[in-house]
Amino acid sequence: MAELLEQEYNLPLDEFNTALSSGMFVHVRSMLESMAATDIALLLHSTPPKSRPIIWQLIDSSIQGEVLEQLSDDVRNPILAEMTPEHVAEAAGNLDDDDFADVLRSMPDTVYKKVLKSMDKQDRARAERVMSYGEETAGALMNTDTITVRPDVTVDVILRYLRIKESLPDATDYLYVVDKNDKFIGEVSLASLVTSQTSKLVSEVMEVDFEVIPATMPESEVASLFERYDWISAPVIDDTGTLLGRITIDDIVDVIREDAEHSMMSMAGLDDEADTFAPVLKSTQRRSLWLGVNLFTALLAAFVSSLFESTLDELAILAVLNTIVPSMGGVAGSQTLTLVIRGMAVGHVTQANSRWLMGKELAIGFLNGLLWAVLIAGVVALWKQDLMLGGVIAFAMMMNLIAAGLAGVFIPLALKKMDIDPALAGSVILTTVTDIVGIFAFLGTATWLLV
């Protein structure tokens, strides 16, 4: 792990751990001062929990807020628990509004209220404004660091204003045009400002057909819009059309990364915020729930097999072959399930085109079933010199691959309609379906034709 981190992120982890374990805290502090906040956060994630409080005390207070924002909840919460509300407010006060809100949301209600009380009036207003929107909405993602202009001023006035200002917020590519009531009218790009005649009015060079983002829009839809239109930033408005702030591409990259991590971890029944170095009992507790669900589904499949116990007693070869059909169905179903969940995440798969997709997967299941049914039938018939046994497993293979294709489409769509995360529950349900269908088709047909 240490070698991997050093190679990929250029972090001297071995040297750092040696200095830390030897009590060379001055050297450790010096190393931390040379690191960016994101690298320090990575270092904390890569360190066992008992060392994290020591490292935190050695981090320069001016960047502690940036480090906090980069940490997962499991790593951040123990650190916040040891900080006073005043210290939290000071550390997080310089963060962007959306990052500030992320830190506050991770706190228990009692701590969060104390932190709010310790803030000055302006910071408290910032926090409450962003916190008023749902956690996974555009309002929670936005920053209020926008530069607004009026439509009736000249380009020359705007350019002189920007020179006086001397700096622009990060990722600024547009200035937003508003009326006297802060209603969003349009936007003017920096490129247009520097290439237009200085005597022109803003209303003559601004764009009015740019798509704006409602504050209540889910962040996944916002990410899709950024991906579709290659935006660097986009304005956020409320229900009345008032400009509230803007969302920048760096926030969208975080959303996309978090969604990818969530899908990957959910398929294993794990929390995407889980701490790699979490205590043994805590990790055991989290994983036990998913193992319990898996045990239940395995027992369900075993129960179906038990219905054909007498068949298995008479033909022992069936017990040997019984794992092949469910296994093939599970793989085929997982392929479809992964494709559909990914399509739903990027907005390609909806209820409107689900029937066509189901028809396509039905056809794929039939063709794959036909191909592998013929192959397995030939192998079994030659192996056991039994054409009927080959035919039985061929029929079961065909039925299970068709069922796997249909289930791979239907299950995530049904879960989404019930507001259940398909990535979290889809794989378990799919495995149960393919196991039961495969076992029932194989042993049921064998009982009918061979016993």
N, C-alpha and C positions, 0 to 999 in steps of 0.2 A: 504493500500500500504506500509506504513512504517513497519507494523508488518510483512508483507510478506518478505520484503527485509531483515529485521533483522533475520528472521528464515532461509531463504535460503542462504543468503550471509554473515551472521554474521556482518552486518553493523549497528552500533548504530545510526540509522537515527533520532530517536526521540531526543536523546541527542545532536546530531549534529545540528538539526534544532533549538532546544531550545537555544543552545550556540550562533548560528548565529543570531537569532532574538533578542537576548539580548545584542548583541554587544561584546560578549566575544571572540574577534578575536584571542587572544593569545591561548586560549583553542582550538579554531577551527583549528589554524595552527598546534598545537600539535597533534590533532587527524589526520589531513591530513598527517603529517609526518610519522605516524605509518601505513598508508595504502599503498597498492600496487597501481600502476598506473591504473590497470584495475578496482580496487574498486573505485578509485576517479572518473574515467570516468562514472561508474555506478551511483555514487552519483550525478554527474552533470546531467545525463539523468533523474534522479528522482527528480530534483529540479526545481521549476518554473523559467522562464527566468530572472526575475529581480534579483534573488540571485546569478546567475552564475558568473557575473563579479566580485563580491566580493570574491567568493570562488576561482576563478582563480588567483586573486592577492595574495592569501594566500598559493598557491601551490608552493612548492620548484621548482625553475627554472631548476634544474638538471633533473627533471622527467616530465617537461611540454611537451616535445616532445612526450614521451611515452603516455601521457594522450591524447594529440591531435590525435594521430593515432587511439585511441580506440573510438573516438567520431563519431557520425553520422554527415553528412553534415549540417543538420539543427541546431545542437548544436555547431559544430565546427566553422561554418562560422561567426557568430556574434563575437566569441572570436577572430578569426583571424583579423576581421575588426578593432579591437581596438589595435592590436599589430603593432609595427613598423616592416618593412622588416628585419632589423638587428636582432630584437628579434625573429622573426619567424625562420630565418636562424640559429640562435644560438640554439633555442629550438629543431628544427628538424634535426640539423646536425648530431647528434649521432644515429639517427634511422637507421635500416636496409634499404637497397636501395629501396625495394618495399614499405615499410611503408613511407619512405621519399617521394617517388613519389606520394603516396596516398594523403598526406597532400598538396603537391604542386598542384595536379590536382583539388583540391577542391577550389582553389583560383581563383578569377577573373583574366583575362589575365594581366591587368595592375599591379595588386599586385604581381602576379607570376613573372613578368619580373623584378620588383624592388627587390624581394627576391633573384632572381638569381644573379643580379648585386652585391648584398651585400655579396655573398658567396665567399669563397676563391676558387682558381682555381681547386683544387682537388674535393671539394664538388660539384662545378658547373658541372664538368665533370661527376661525379656520377649521378647527377640528370638528365642531358641531355641524358645520355646513356639509363637509364631506361625509361625516358619519350618518347624516340624515338619509343617505341613499343606501340601498342594499349592497351587501359586500361584493357581489359579483355583477355589478352594473357599471355603466359608463360613468355615472356620478361618482362612484368610489374610485375610479381610475384617473379621473381628471385632475389637472393642476390649474391653479388660478393665475399662473404667471403669464397672462396674455397681454399683448400690446394692442390696444384698440385705437382706431382713428375715426374721424367723422367724414362723411362723403363730400362735404362742401369745402374742404381745405385742399390746397395745391400740393403737388408732389414735392415742390421745393420746401414747403413748410415741414412735411414729414421727414425729409432727408436731414434738414437742420435739427429737427427734434431728435432723430436717432444719433446724430453726431454728438449732441449734448449729453445724451444718455450714456454713450460710450460702450455699452455692452448690451447684448440681447440674451433672453432666456435660451437655454439649450434647445436644439432642434427647432429653431424658429425659421420657418420658410414662408409664412404668411403673416400679415397683419390683418386683424379682423375689423370690419367696418360696421359700426353701430350707430343708431340714432341717439337722440338726447336721453331716451329712456333705456338705453343699453339693449335695445332690440337688435338682433343680428340681421344685417342687411346683405352682407357679402364679405369678400375678402380680397386683398391685393397682395400679390407675391412680391418678395424682395427683388426678384429678377425684373418684374415690371417696373418697380420704382426706380431702379438704377438705369433702365434703358429708355424710360419715357421722358418726354419733354417736361422740364420742371414747371412749366406754366399750366400744365393740365391739372384738372381736378381729380381727386381720388375716385369720384363717381364715374369718370371716363375710363379709368384703367382697371377698375375692380371687376372681379368675377362674381356673378350673381346666381349661377346655376350649380354651385358647389353643394354637395350633400352634407347636411349637418347631422349630428348624432344626438338623439334625445337622451337625457340624463338617466332615464329608466331602462335604456336598451341593455340587454344582457351582454356581458363582456365577450362571450363567444361570438356573438353577432358582430360586435365591434371589430374583433380580430379578423373575421371573414371579410369585412369591408376594407380594412387596411391591406389585407392580402390581395383582394380583387383589384383595388385601385392604386396600389403602390404608394399609399400616403406616407408622409413623414409626420404630419400632425393633422388634427381635425378638430373643429369647434364643437363644443357641447352646449346645448340649450335646454331650457326647462319647457314646461307645457305652454307658456305664454310667448315663447320665442326669445326670451332674454338670454343673452350670452352668459354662461356660467364659468367657462374655462375651456381647456383644451386637453386632448389626449395625444401623447407623442409615441413614436415608434418604439422607444425603449420599454415603455409600459406594455405594449402589445407583444413584444418578444418574450417578456416575462409570462404573459398570459398563455402564449403558445407553448412555452417550455413547461409551465405548470400543468397544462392540460395533457401534454404528452407523458409527463411523469405520473399524473393521476391515472391515466389509462393503463400504463405499464404496471404500476404497483397494484391497482385495483384488481387486475386479472389474477394476481397472486393473493388477493385478500388482504393487502397491506395498505397502511395509510401513507400517502405520498409525502407527508410531513414527518414520517417516522425517523427517529434518530438511530443511525447505524450503531452507535455506541451506547444505546439506552441500557438501563439496568436489566439483568437477566429476568427477574420476575415480571417486570413491566412488558418486556418483549414476549415472554411466554404467554402472558395473559392476552395480548393482542392477537397472537397467532393461534391460540387455542380455539377461539371462536370459529375461525375459518376451517380449522381442522375438524371441529365438531360438525360443521355443515357437510364437509366432505365425507365424514364417516357415515352420516345419515344417508347420503345419496348412495354410498357404497353398499350399505346394508339393504337399501331398496333394490339395488341391482342383484344382490345376493338372494333376496327374497324371491325375485322372479326366477332365478336359476333353481331355487329349491322346489318350485312348482313342477319341475321336470326331473326331480331326483331319481325317480324310477327309470326314466329314459337314460340318464347318465350311468346308472348302475348296469344297465344292459349293454350299452355301447360306450365303453370307456374312451374311445377315440373322440367322441363328442366333447368330452371335457378338455382334451388337448386342443381341439380346434375352436373351442367356444370363445377364446379371447381374440381371435382374428377379426371377426365381423365388427364387434364393438370398437376395437382399436381403429380400424379403417374409417368407421363412421365418425369417430371422435376427431380424427385428423381432418377429414373432409369438412365436417361442420365447423371446426375452428377456423379453417381458411375462409369460409363464407362469413362467419361471425366477425372476424377481424376486419374483413373488407367492408362489411356493412357499418360497423361501429366507426371506422375511420371515415366512411362516406357521410355518416350522420354528423360527425364532428366538424367536417368542413362544409356542410350544407348541401352535399350532393344527393343525399338520400332523404326523402320526405314521404309523407303518406300519399302524396299525389303520384309518385312514380314507384311506389312499393309493389304494386301488383305486377308491373312489368318486370321488376327485379326478381320477384318471386318466380315468375314464369321462366326467366333466364336461369336461375339457380336450379329449378326443377329439371330443365333440359340438361344442364351440366351434370346434375346428379344422375340422371338417366344414362347419359353417355359414359360417364365415369363408372357407373354401376355395371353397365354392359361390358366395358373393357375389362374391369378387374374381376367381374363374375366369371367371364370366360376363362381368364387366366387362372384363377384359384380353382375353378372346376376341373381344369385340365391337370393342375398340379395334384390335387387330392385324388382324382380318378386314377392317375398313374401311380401315385404313392400307395394307395390302399386297394387298387384294382377294384374300385366300386364306383360305377357311373352314377348310381342313385345318390350316394353320399356327396359326390361332386356337384350334382344338380341341386341338392338341398342347400349347400353352403353358397352356391352361386345365386340362388333365389334370395337368400338372407342378405347377401352382400348388396344385391340390387336394391332391395327394400330399404336397407339402412342408409345407403348413400343418398337415395332420394329423400328420405326423411331428414338426413343431416343437412342437406341443402335447404330444404324448406324451413327447418328449425333455425338455421343460421340467419335467415332473414326475419322470420316471424318473431323470434324471441327478443332481439334488441328493439324492434319496433313496438312490441307490446309493453316491454319494460319502460321505454321512453314515454309511452302514453300514460303509464301509471306513475310517472315521476320517479322512477327507480333508475339508478345509474346502470346502463347496460354493461359497462366495463366491469362493474363490481359483481353483478349477479349472473351475467349472461353465460360465462364459461361453465359455471357449476350446473346451471339448468340444462345447457346443451349437452354436457357430458352425461347427465342423468338420462336425457331423452335417447341419445345414441346407444348408451349401454342397455337400456330397457328394450328399445326397439330391436337392437341387434340380437340380444339374448333370446327374446321372445320369437323373433322371426326364425332364428336358427334352430333352437331347441323345439319350438312349436311345430315347425315343418318336419323336423326329424322324427318327432313323436308320431306325427300323422302318417308319414310315409315309410319309416324304417322300423318302427317297433310293432 
